[in-house]
Amino acid sequence: MPHLRAAEWINILTFACLTLLAWGRRDLNGARRVKITAIGAGGLAITLFAALVLPRWASPVAASVARDWILYLLLLMVYRQGGYFVTHADGAFEQRLEWLDRRLVAGPLEWCARHRAGRWLLGYLELAYMLCYVSMPTGLAVLYLLGQRSAAGHFWTVVLLATYASYGTLPFLQTRPPRMLGEKWGASRPAGKLRAFNLWILRHASIHANTFPSAHVASSTACALVLLGYGPIWLGIGFLWIAFSIALGAVAGRYHYAADAILGALVALVALLVENALTVYGWAG
């Protein structure tokens, strides 16, 4: 008898809550409400089809694999759904975030811009930030290669809890990425092909708003934390290093504020603890 996994319940609750929230928000016009509702209805339909219908038509293995990978599509749909809530930036909150960055990262970034080694470091961090787009599917693929496909449910529970906690603030805390604020102390940062490619992706595939906490940091850190528990220790540490580099790259490239990255990592840790508690009560997996 087909049943819903914890990750699928998380998707159902997220799509439903965002849809209901849209119809209670006076700052959203009719077109945005319709788009949010359409994405929510589509996400719910795909989730329920994959969980309850597909197992009746396909072999158990094929249905299970499809359910593992279709969650990545649903995550992208939640991202787009949350983006339609963004109507204006909270300037006062942006100023507080930028004030913190001037004290934490302005000095190191200015040093990097002036020194050859620093420019190499900035190039590495741009490459690391690019990895945020593949860390999640790569982490799931690694579980498969390790013969741990049965852990995919736990993987997605942690990843979705961390990522959706970041997306879930979009209706309430709306800020622009720091690179859009014209920070004078960041103007000397050198450009390059890697940065140009990252900016091209953001222009064509992002919602053009900042997620607080950083969903990129939260999801990549969540992947690493799961792999620490299911794979060789060196592999988990490797993914944790990648997640750390993504966090630094997000801040150095001014794709996110320092507070975004720090909270993103903390959200991932909390998501892991919540998933462990759900497992104890038999609600995860």
C-alpha positions as CSV (number, residue, x, y, z in Angstrom):
1,M,0.0,0.0,0.0
2,P,1.6,3.3,-1.1
3,H,2.3,5.8,1.7
4,L,3.7,9.3,2.0
5,R,7.2,9.8,3.1
6,A,8.2,12.6,5.5
7,A,9.7,14.6,2.7
8,E,6.5,14.4,0.7
9,W,4.4,15.5,3.7
10,I,6.8,18.5,4.0
11,N,6.1,19.4,0.4
12,I,2.4,19.1,0.8
13,L,2.4,21.3,3.9
14,T,4.7,23.9,2.2
15,F,2.7,24.2,-1.1
16,A,-0.6,24.3,0.8
17,C,0.6,26.9,3.4
18,L,2.1,29.2,0.8
19,T,-1.0,29.0,-1.3
20,L,-3.3,29.8,1.6
21,L,-1.0,32.6,2.7
22,A,-1.2,34.2,-0.7
23,W,-4.9,34.7,-0.5
24,G,-4.6,36.4,2.9
25,R,-2.0,38.9,1.7
26,R,-3.3,42.4,0.7
27,D,0.1,43.4,-0.9
28,L,-0.3,40.7,-3.6
29,N,-2.2,41.5,-6.8
30,G,-4.5,39.0,-8.4
31,A,-1.9,37.8,-10.9
32,R,0.6,36.9,-8.2
33,R,-2.1,35.0,-6.2
34,V,-3.0,33.0,-9.3
35,K,0.6,32.1,-10.0
36,I,1.2,31.1,-6.4
37,T,-1.9,29.0,-6.4
38,A,-1.1,27.4,-9.8
39,I,2.4,26.4,-8.6
40,G,0.9,25.1,-5.3
41,A,-1.7,23.1,-7.1
42,G,0.9,21.7,-9.5
43,G,3.3,20.8,-6.7
44,L,0.5,19.1,-4.7
45,A,-0.6,17.1,-7.8
46,I,3.0,16.0,-8.6
47,T,3.7,15.0,-5.0
48,L,0.5,13.0,-4.7
49,F,0.9,11.3,-8.1
50,A,4.5,10.3,-7.3
51,A,3.6,9.0,-3.9
52,L,0.3,7.3,-4.4
53,V,-0.3,6.6,-8.1
54,L,3.2,5.9,-9.6
55,P,3.9,3.0,-7.2
56,R,0.8,1.2,-8.6
57,W,2.0,1.6,-12.2
58,A,5.7,1.1,-12.0
59,S,8.0,-1.4,-10.4
60,P,8.9,-0.8,-6.8
61,V,12.5,0.2,-7.6
62,A,11.5,2.5,-10.5
63,A,8.8,4.2,-8.4
64,S,11.2,4.6,-5.5
65,V,13.9,6.1,-7.6
66,A,11.4,8.5,-9.3
67,R,10.2,9.6,-5.9
68,D,13.7,10.3,-4.8
69,W,14.6,12.5,-7.7
70,I,11.3,14.3,-8.4
71,L,11.7,16.1,-5.0
72,Y,14.5,18.2,-6.6
73,L,11.9,19.5,-9.1
74,L,9.4,20.2,-6.3
75,L,12.0,22.1,-4.4
76,L,12.6,24.4,-7.4
77,M,8.8,24.9,-7.6
78,V,8.7,26.0,-3.9
79,Y,11.5,28.4,-4.7
80,R,9.5,30.0,-7.5
81,Q,6.3,30.0,-5.5
82,G,8.0,31.8,-2.6
83,G,9.5,34.3,-5.1
84,Y,6.0,35.6,-6.1
85,F,5.6,36.9,-2.5
86,V,8.5,39.4,-3.1
87,T,7.0,42.9,-3.7
88,H,9.4,45.3,-2.1
89,A,12.6,45.4,-0.1
90,D,12.9,46.1,3.6
91,G,15.4,48.9,3.4
92,A,15.9,49.2,7.2
93,F,16.6,45.5,7.5
94,E,19.0,45.7,4.5
95,Q,20.9,48.5,6.3
96,R,21.4,46.4,9.4
97,L,22.6,43.4,7.4
98,E,25.0,45.7,5.4
99,W,26.2,47.3,8.7
100,L,27.3,43.9,10.0
101,D,29.0,43.1,6.7
102,R,31.1,46.3,6.7
103,R,32.5,45.2,10.1
104,L,32.9,41.5,9.3
105,V,33.9,41.2,5.6
106,A,34.8,44.6,4.2
107,G,38.4,44.4,5.3
108,P,39.1,40.9,4.0
109,L,37.4,41.6,0.7
110,E,39.5,44.8,0.2
111,W,42.7,42.9,1.0
112,C,41.7,40.2,-1.5
113,A,41.1,42.8,-4.2
114,R,44.6,44.3,-3.7
115,H,46.7,41.1,-3.6
116,R,47.4,38.4,-6.1
117,A,46.7,35.6,-3.6
118,G,43.5,37.3,-2.6
119,R,42.3,37.4,-6.2
120,W,43.1,33.7,-6.6
121,L,41.0,33.1,-3.5
122,L,38.1,35.1,-4.8
123,G,38.3,33.1,-8.0
124,Y,38.1,29.9,-6.0
125,L,35.2,31.2,-4.0
126,E,33.3,32.1,-7.2
127,L,33.8,28.5,-8.4
128,A,32.7,27.2,-5.0
129,Y,29.5,29.2,-5.1
130,M,28.8,27.7,-8.5
131,L,28.8,24.3,-6.8
132,C,25.7,25.2,-4.8
133,Y,23.6,24.3,-7.9
134,V,24.9,20.7,-8.0
135,S,25.7,19.9,-4.4
136,M,22.2,18.6,-3.7
137,P,21.8,16.2,-6.7
138,T,25.4,15.2,-6.2
139,G,24.8,14.3,-2.6
140,L,21.9,12.2,-3.5
141,A,23.8,10.5,-6.3
142,V,26.6,9.7,-3.8
143,L,24.2,8.0,-1.5
144,Y,23.2,5.8,-4.4
145,L,26.8,5.0,-5.3
146,L,27.5,4.1,-1.6
147,G,24.6,1.6,-1.7
148,Q,22.6,3.8,0.7
149,R,19.6,4.5,-1.5
150,S,17.3,3.6,1.4
151,A,18.7,6.7,3.2
152,A,17.3,9.0,0.5
153,G,14.2,9.7,2.6
154,H,16.3,10.9,5.5
155,F,18.5,12.9,3.1
156,W,15.5,14.7,1.7
157,T,13.8,15.3,5.1
158,V,16.9,17.2,6.3
159,V,17.5,19.0,3.0
160,L,13.9,20.1,2.6
161,L,13.5,21.2,6.3
162,A,16.7,23.4,5.9
163,T,15.9,24.8,2.5
164,Y,12.2,25.5,3.1
165,A,13.0,27.2,6.3
166,S,15.0,29.7,4.2
167,Y,12.4,30.0,1.5
168,G,9.7,30.4,4.1
169,T,10.9,33.8,5.2
170,L,10.4,35.3,1.7
171,P,6.8,36.4,2.4
172,F,7.9,38.2,5.6
173,L,11.6,39.3,5.2
174,Q,12.3,40.7,1.7
175,T,15.8,42.0,0.9
176,R,17.9,42.6,-2.2
177,P,21.2,40.7,-2.6
178,P,24.0,42.9,-1.3
179,R,25.6,43.1,-4.8
180,M,22.5,45.2,-5.9
181,L,23.1,47.9,-3.2
182,G,26.0,49.6,-4.8
183,E,28.4,49.0,-1.9
184,K,31.4,51.3,-2.4
185,W,33.7,49.2,-0.3
186,G,33.0,46.2,-2.6
187,A,33.4,48.1,-5.9
188,S,37.1,47.1,-6.4
189,R,36.4,43.4,-6.4
190,P,37.9,41.9,-9.7
191,A,35.6,40.4,-12.3
192,G,36.1,37.2,-14.2
193,K,34.5,34.6,-16.3
194,L,33.4,32.6,-13.3
195,R,31.7,35.6,-11.8
196,A,30.1,36.5,-15.1
197,F,28.7,33.0,-15.3
198,N,27.3,33.1,-11.8
199,L,25.6,36.4,-12.5
200,W,24.2,35.1,-15.8
201,I,22.6,32.2,-13.9
202,L,21.1,34.5,-11.3
203,R,19.8,36.9,-14.0
204,H,18.0,34.1,-15.8
205,A,17.0,31.6,-13.1
206,S,16.7,33.3,-9.8
207,I,13.7,35.2,-8.2
208,H,16.0,38.3,-7.9
209,A,15.6,38.5,-4.2
210,N,17.7,37.5,-1.2
211,T,16.8,34.5,0.9
212,F,17.4,35.0,4.7
213,P,18.8,32.6,5.8
214,S,20.8,31.6,2.6
215,A,19.0,28.6,1.1
216,H,22.2,27.8,-0.9
217,V,24.2,27.5,2.3
218,A,21.4,25.7,4.2
219,S,20.9,23.0,1.5
220,S,24.6,22.4,0.8
221,T,25.3,22.2,4.6
222,A,22.3,19.8,5.1
223,C,23.7,17.5,2.3
224,A,27.1,17.4,4.0
225,L,25.6,16.7,7.5
226,V,23.6,13.8,6.1
227,L,26.6,12.3,4.3
228,L,28.7,12.5,7.5
229,G,26.2,10.0,8.9
230,Y,25.9,7.6,6.0
231,G,29.3,7.6,4.1
232,P,33.0,7.4,4.9
233,I,34.1,10.2,7.2
234,W,36.4,11.7,4.6
235,L,33.5,12.0,2.1
236,G,31.3,13.8,4.6
237,I,34.2,16.1,5.5
238,G,34.8,16.8,1.8
239,F,31.1,17.8,1.4
240,L,31.3,19.9,4.5
241,W,34.3,21.8,3.1
242,I,32.4,22.4,-0.1
243,A,29.5,23.8,1.9
244,F,31.9,26.0,3.9
245,S,33.4,27.3,0.7
246,I,29.9,27.9,-0.8
247,A,29.1,30.0,2.3
248,L,32.3,32.0,1.9
249,G,31.7,32.4,-1.8
250,A,28.1,33.6,-1.2
251,V,29.4,36.4,1.0
252,A,32.6,37.2,-0.9
253,G,30.7,37.5,-4.2
254,R,28.0,39.6,-2.4
255,Y,25.3,37.1,-3.4
256,H,24.4,37.0,0.3
257,Y,25.0,38.8,3.5
258,A,27.2,37.3,6.2
259,A,24.2,36.8,8.4
260,D,22.5,34.8,5.6
261,A,25.3,32.4,5.4
262,I,25.8,32.0,9.2
263,L,22.1,31.4,9.7
264,G,21.9,29.1,6.7
265,A,24.5,26.7,8.3
266,L,22.6,26.9,11.7
267,V,19.3,26.1,10.0
268,A,20.8,23.0,8.5
269,L,22.1,21.8,11.8
270,V,18.6,22.4,13.4
271,A,17.0,20.5,10.5
272,L,19.3,17.5,11.2
273,L,18.3,17.5,14.8
274,V,14.6,17.8,13.9
275,E,15.0,14.9,11.4
276,N,16.7,12.8,14.1
277,A,13.8,13.5,16.5
278,L,11.3,12.5,13.8
279,T,13.2,9.3,13.2
280,V,13.0,8.4,16.9
281,Y,9.2,8.6,16.6
282,G,9.1,6.8,13.3
283,W,8.0,9.8,11.3
284,A,11.0,10.3,9.0
285,G,12.4,8.3,6.1
